[in-house]
Amino acid sequence: MASALAATFVSVFIVSLISFVGALTLFVGKNKIQKLLIYLVGFSAGALIGDAFLHLIPEAAVNGHTIAISIYIIVGILFSFVIEKMLHWRHYHHLDHLKEEKKSKRKVKKIKMLGYMNLFGDALHNFLDGIVIGASYLVSFPVGLATTLAVVFHEIPQELGDFGVLLHSGFSGKKALIFNFLSACLAILGGLIAVWFVGKAENLLVFLIPFTAGNFNYIAGSNLIPELQKEPRFRKSFIQLVSLIVGIVVMVALLFVG
């Protein structure tokens, strides 16, 4: 448990540092970042799918695949759907009010509120990331490492988007970076709690591992792959496919670690 705790802490701390990637948009430029981002999204989708099907589901079914495992995977998908739906509903609810109002102090306050709402949603997302990373390291180091890499590559485009929302909401570049980092630090709390709780009640792993697989499949299938489908040009679409396959290949390579 001590080794899992140490590995979890290092991993979630690295994941938290990813929040500073938003600073790249200030120095490199948004347009250049956008050109590379779509390929990173493809790699991220491949890593999440690969981790789910090559690491998490096989570990969950190590003693035989049961109907319970399938149900836990479905619960992970449904949970992600509900959380995303709740956050989107609040987001668009406020946007509707913004459209109805004229430029005013009240409108500025509502735009600012969107930034804080985004921070809250991101904090919850990071907390859950910490939990799945901690639970994965309790299974084995290779599974924990694979899950960490999948989360890291998913977090890069996510954090770039969150940073842009905060800037749009009126945050200064410095303030946006600080608040984004504080939100990301919830991953550390989630990771430590997961290791402590699961260490006390190992039966939780029976649920958390397939639940995480469902969560990763939802993110890849609902958020990332639809973004790739927006590109109609053959050359770029082919590069996206290659980046997606590379993400899966990295997860295959991690099967031989440890």
N, C-alpha and C positions, 0 to 999 in steps of 0.2 A: 504493500500500500504506500510505503514511503517513496519508492521509486516512481509510482504512478502519480503521486502528489507533486513531486519535483518536476516530472515531465509535463504534467498539466499546467503547473504554474508558468514554466518557461514558454510553453505553447500559447497560452491565453495572453501572456504579456506581449508576445510577438504579434498576436492577432490584434491586440489593443493598439500597438504602434502603427498598424496599417491605417489607422484613422488619419495619420498625418500625410497620407498620400494625396489628400486634397490640395496640399500646397503646390503640387506639380502644376496645377492649372494656373497658378499665379506666376510661375516662372517659365513654363514651357508654352503655355497658351492652350485655351480650350479646344481650338480646332484641331491641333496636332494630337491632343489626347484622344479626341473623339475618333480619329482615324485608326488609332491602335486599339481602342477600347473594344470594338466589336469582335476582334480576334481573341482578346482576353476573355470576353464573354463566352465564346465558343470553347476555349480551353477550360474555363470554369465549369461549364455545363458537362463536359466530358469527365472532369475530375469528380463532380458530384455523382453522376450516373455510375462511373467506375467504382467509386467508394461504396455506393449503396449495393451494387450487384456483385462486386468482387470481394468485398471485405465484410460489410455489415450483415447482409442477409445470410451469407455462408456461416458467419459466426453465430448468428441467431439460430441457425438450423443445424448446428454442429451435432446435436443429439437427435436429429431427425426433424423434418419440417412438419409442423402441426398447424391446425386451423387457427390456433391462438396467434402464431407468428404473423399469418396473413392479416388477421384482424388488427394487430398492433401496427402493421405497416399502413393499413387503411386509416387507422386512427391518426397516425402521423400526418397523412395527406389531408385529412379533414381538419385537423387542428391548425395546420398551416393555412388552409383555405379560410377558416373562420377568423384567425388573427389578422390576415391580410385584408379580409373583407371589412373588419371593424376599423382598421386604420384607414383604409380607403374611404369608407363612409364618412368618417370624421373629416378627412381631408377635403373631399368634394362638398361636404355640407358647408364647410367654411368658404370654399371657393364660390359656391352659389351666392352666398351673402356678399362676397366681394364684387361679383358681377352686378349686383343690384345697387350697390352703393356708389356714390360719386367720390372723387378724390377728397379725402378728409382725414383728420386725425384718427377717426374711428377705423377707417380703412387701413391705415398704417399699423394700428394696433393689431388688426386681424391678420395682416400679412406677417407680422412679428409672431403672432400666435401659431401660424403654420410652421414656423421654424422650431418653436418649442415642442409642438406636436410631433414633428419629425424626429426630434431628439428623443422624445419618449418612446416612439415606436422603434427607433434604432437601439435604444438601451434595452428594451425587451428582447429584440432580435439578438443582441450581443450576449445577453444573459443566457438565452437558450443555446447559443453557440458554445458558451463556456460549459454548459451542462453536458452537451453531446461530446465535447472533446474530453472532458473528465471521465465520462462513462466509457468512452472508447479506449482510453489508456488502461482502465481497469480490466479490459478484455485482454489486451496485449499491446506491446510497444508498436509493432507494425500497424495495427488497426488504429491506434491513437495517432500515429504519424500521418497515416493516409487521410484520416478525418481532419486533422489540423491543416494539411495542405489543401484539401478540398475547401475548407472554410476560408483559408487565407486568400485563395484565388477568387473565391466568390465575393469576399469582402472588398477587394480592390475596386471593382466597378461600383459596388454598393456605396462605399465611402466617398468616391468621387461624386456620385449623385447626391449624397447627403450634404456634402460640402457646398455643392451648387445651390441646393435648396436654402441652406443657411445664409449664403451670400444674398440670394434673392429676397430673403426675409429681412434684410437690413443689418445682418451681423457684419462686423468688420472681418477682414481676413484672419487676423490674430485671434479674435474672439471666437470665430467659427472653428478654428483649429482646436482651441482649448476646450470648448464645449463638446466638440465631436470626440475628443480624446477621453473626456470624463464619461461620456456616454459609452464609449468602447470599453472602458475599464469594468463595466458590469460583467464582461466576459470572465474576468478574473474571479469575481465573486461566484458566478455560476459554476465555473470549473472547480473551485475549492469546495463548494457546497455539494456538488455531484460526487466528488471523491469521498467526502466525509459520509454522506448519507448512504451511497451505494456500498461503501466499505462496511457500514453497519448492517445494511440489509441487501445482500448480494442478489436477492430475487428481483430487485429493481432492474438489473441488467437485462433480465429476460424480456422486460417491457421496453426499456430505453433504446436498446440496439435496433430492433426492427422499427420502432417509432422514429428513430433518427433516419433510417433508410427511407421511410415514407416521406419525411420532411425534406430530405435531399432530392428525392424524385419529384416532389411537388415544385420545389424551387427551380430545378432544371427544366421541367416540362411546362410550367406555367409562366415563369418569369424570363428565363434565359433563352431557350430555344425560340419562342415567339419573336424575340428581338432579332435573332439571326434570320428568321424568315422574312423580315422586312427588306432585306437586301436582294434586289432582283437580278443584279449583274452576275454573269457566270463566273468570271475570274475571282471576284471577291467571295462569292458563295463557295467556290471550291476551296479557297484558303480558309474560310470559316469551318468547312467540313474537316480539313486537315487539322486545324487547331483543336476541334472537338475530339478527333481521334487521338491526337497527341495527349490530351488530358486523360483519356481512358488508358493509353499505353503507360503513362506515368503510374497510374493506379495498379496496372499489371506488374510493373517493375517492383513496386513496393511489396508485392506478395513474396518476394525473395529476400526481403530485409528481415534481419533477426533470424 
